[in-house]
Amino acid sequence: MDELLSTTHPRMFSLQKIVEISYYNMGRIRLQWSRIWEVIGDHFNKVGCNPNEDVAIFAVDSLRQLSMKFLEKGELANFRFQKDFLRPFEHIMKRNRSPTIRDMVVRCIAQMVNSQAANIRSGWKNIFSVFHLAASDQDESIVELAFQTTGHIVTLVFEKHFPATIDSFQDAVKCLSEFACNAAFPDTSMEAIRLIRHCAKYVSDRPQAFKEYTSDDMNVAPEDRVWVRGWFPILFELSCIINRCKLDVRTRGLTVMFEIMKTYGHTYEKHWWQDLFRIVFRIFDNMKLPEQQTEKAEWMTTTCNHALYAICDVFTQYLEVLSDVLLDDIFAQLYWCVQQDNEQLARSGTNCLENVVILNGEKFTLEIWDKTCNCTLDIFKTTIPHALLTWRPNSGETAPPPPSPVSEKPLDTISQKSVDIHDSIQPRSVDNRPQAPLVSASAVNEEVSKIKSTAKFPEQKLFAALLIKCVVQLELIQTIDNIVFFPATSKKEDAENLAAAQRDAVDFDVRVDTQDQGMYRFLTSQQLFKLLDCLLESHRFAKAFNSNNEQRTALWKAGFKGKSKPNLLKQETSSLACGLRILFRMYMDESRVSAWEEVQQRLLNVCSEALSYFLTLTSESHREAWTNLLLLFLTKVLKISDNRVSMRLRIQPHISSPIRIGMWGPRAAMQELSEMNQAVPRLHCCLCKATSGLAVSSSVLLCSLISSSLGDSVGEGSESLGIP
């Protein structure tokens, strides 16, 4: 080593002689040779890292020549002499930062692969280790040559000599992962992911090779070796790509990871899936998310969103295997998503819940349905934005001023100028199914801009979180409706009701074709009641908020939701509409006779409460928002058969007086009721139109409900008309 320390004229004589000695002793038995190389190899490690490039080049070139000679002899099974012999290349690549030397090392290894691939056994580990170090380099020529050689190994050498390379299969996948994570070369990254996908084919086609593989450190059962040595490394490295790379690369990695699951998942054992999803759920791990808020928003809007839909697709495809091991984790993940301060992810959580249930509900057991309803209940309870009713401005804080003044009407609940909090929600697709999990750049930018705006005003952060909860509430209402009655069914029914009202008649034979495709028939009465309680709680909260004009004004002045006072009209009406659909469907369901008594009581209470509330509304726009709801209510009542009305009347004897009114005929009855209470001109108009041409008995229940809503005034009116 002293001869090589001279920076100007290093003496290479001794180094040359060491090379010659190594060459002539290569014929010794492997045990002797390994002891000789233990000393000589350490010397090459030091010389190859010499600051003088001439010395290092001579050392690397000498190593190349010796290695080529050594590899010609081949290697017997269960020996590791090649691994020891090629280790100096790995050491030099790791320690020497000279681009010239690093390039030379890569070229030497590439030459060995091209000429001696058939003889390499344990040396593959060193080769992939060198390429792994080259993969993170910033020199394009080094990265490109290393990647080309790696691609050659994966596509051609693996095909011909897979049993000889199986020991280093994990190293190959890890090497490709490192290429994919080099942000300086995006094209190489995409191609590396494609090669990882290609590796999955080898595992699928050659499972027996993995089962038969043994090594000193292998303490795995033969049936699990294909997972430990094959599938797990591939999926784990793809998850590393997802966690480390920029958006386009990690999106491709995520797509390939789930493609592999969908394509080859039928070969996985149940306990393999548990290991796999421990990896997958790391995508949602708060501890692993980016620390900066803008990056975190982008991550949630894109990667988490994409992963959530993909997980639900895999669950649906392999339901029979995964229902026992994954369902609880999926529900927990959906619950986590709706808790995040990210509107896109929160909406995706509810949409994925809908997808999972609609696609798999027919196969759910009673226990799974209980878990589903409990998950929905938990999401409902934790996303009700109670702070909308309790928030008060802090004294001394300056909130951003409202964009433009709005004239206030102290007694007006919902004015024409008020804005529904849900108006900014992205609409669902035409068939009422959730949109596909494709997130545009504008959506990402919108989420990022929200983060930046909330950073300026702390209260705006609270408002943004409350707005997301409002979004989740409305999405959950739509989700329950779609689950119970099938997507688009309720919308079609509303359209038919409106058309019937415009024709001044109700068509009793109208049936929505898709009504039996929903999950209604698979849900027990108690489960439906649980969902109904969620809907009514959401309805009552929205009703309380819409009635609190003072609180809405305070929120508007504090800058909540734009130019006008906020309201929750859509939540108020859609939640009640869905609840009524469920109750009326149960009320007419002959298979639920045991629950009829409770259904009847709930139906009377809900309808009475709803009509009482409607009669107190003074705002024309608020009443207009109830148009479809009233049409639904009236149509459902008027379609009840005569014998069901009689049963209702036997249970409710206190509403017998208004029945006599019904004997006059539907139009006359409605006319008299409106004359008895001038507060319901709009209700009278709706009732007269909806009851036109119907049988007297069909309007009896309607009269009863109105009488209970109007209270004593109806009774007094009845007596004044001489009706006993």
C-alpha angles and dihedrals in degrees: 000000000000090000090058097050095084109105095204108035112012114185112237098183098101092043090053091051091050089055091051093048090051091050096050094045095050090097094066120107113281095250092057093041093052090056091050092047092049087070099034094045091056089052091053089050090060097040093048089058094049111135089229104086093205091060093044092048091052090049094049093046091049090050090052093054093047092046094051089051092046094048091053089071092059124211134264122234118278093019124117104194094119090054091055093044096052095043094097090066089056092047093050092047091052098045106030113077095185109122090213094055094042091051090049092051091052091049092050092052091046090054091051091051094049095048107028106029092122092057099045117103120146090011091078090081091059091045094053090043090056091048090047089057090046092050093070093048121116094215107102096208093053093047094045096049092046092048094047090053092046090051089050090053094048097045103035112013094046089050093055104030106025097140090055092049099041092095089063098038092109090050090053092053091046089050092052089048090056091052089051091052095055100106093193093071111041095170090056089049093056092046091049090055089051090054091050087054087051090053089059088063091058091053092048095047097042109038091139091061090059093046092053094045115107134176138170093261095044111111096157127118112254093244091056098046094088087057098044097042100029123022100028096055091050096049093040093053091048089054089051089053089051092051097044108036138077123263103276095045096043090047089055090046091050092049093050092046093056092040088059091049093050094045101043103019092104088072094054123105119231095251090049089062090056091055091045097053092048083066095043095050090056085080088072096042109127091209090059098044119105113276097222112084096226092053091044091052091051091047093052095044094050117018100029090044093050093045093050094057091043092052090052091049091052091047091052093048094051100029097141093057099035102042091083099041105032112027096087091048092049093051090047090051093049089050090051092051095055090050093061123099091240119102097202093051093044092052091046089055092059093041091052091049087055093048094050094049098042094047097043106022094102089063096044119116122222089260093053091049089053090052091048093052092046091051090051091048092050092050091048094050096046095046100050101116097227091165089072087074098038104039117117127181114254114241113246095023119115112218122196109272120248112265096241137002120260124195111242127223108200095203096039114102100190116010128196089253096053117106127224111238089223096055092097093055113118107246122242122246124282094268090050093248119134116270118260114269094258112131118198125215089249091058090052091048090049092054091046092050090052089055091050093048094049090052090066097054119031092206091055087062089057091047091050090052091048091049090054090052089053089051092050091049093055092043090052092051089052090045093054090047091050093046096049099038104018124254117299093010095108093045091053091047092052090050091051092048091052092048091050092050091050089052088052091237142083118234107217093191096060111119127173109236095220099047093104092051092073125091095252094107092053096052122087120230092253091052090050090049089052091054089044091055089054091052095047092047089052090047094051092048092051090046091052092049094047090050093051100083093168094056092046090052092050091051092048092051089050090058100260114156104349135271103356141041111283124241139178100221096138092051091046095052103032094050092051092044092054091046092051092049090054094047096046091046090052091044091058096039110109091197091064099056091130090062097043095099093056091041091052093050093046092046093052092047094047095045094045092049092047095050092046090053093046092053090057095055114112099176116093092208091052091051090047089056088061095055097101091040092054091046089052092048095047094044092050092049094047092050092058110114120244095249092053090052090053091052090051091051093051089056093046107045092160091074095056096109096065089051088071087057089055089059089070090067131267099275094046091046093052091045092053093046092052091048089052092056119026090192092084108057093132093047089049090053092050093046095048091051095045096046096048112134097000130134118269094240091056092062097048096088091046091055090048093053092048091050091053090048095050093045123195094355091074093048091050090047091052092053092048088056090054095249112147 
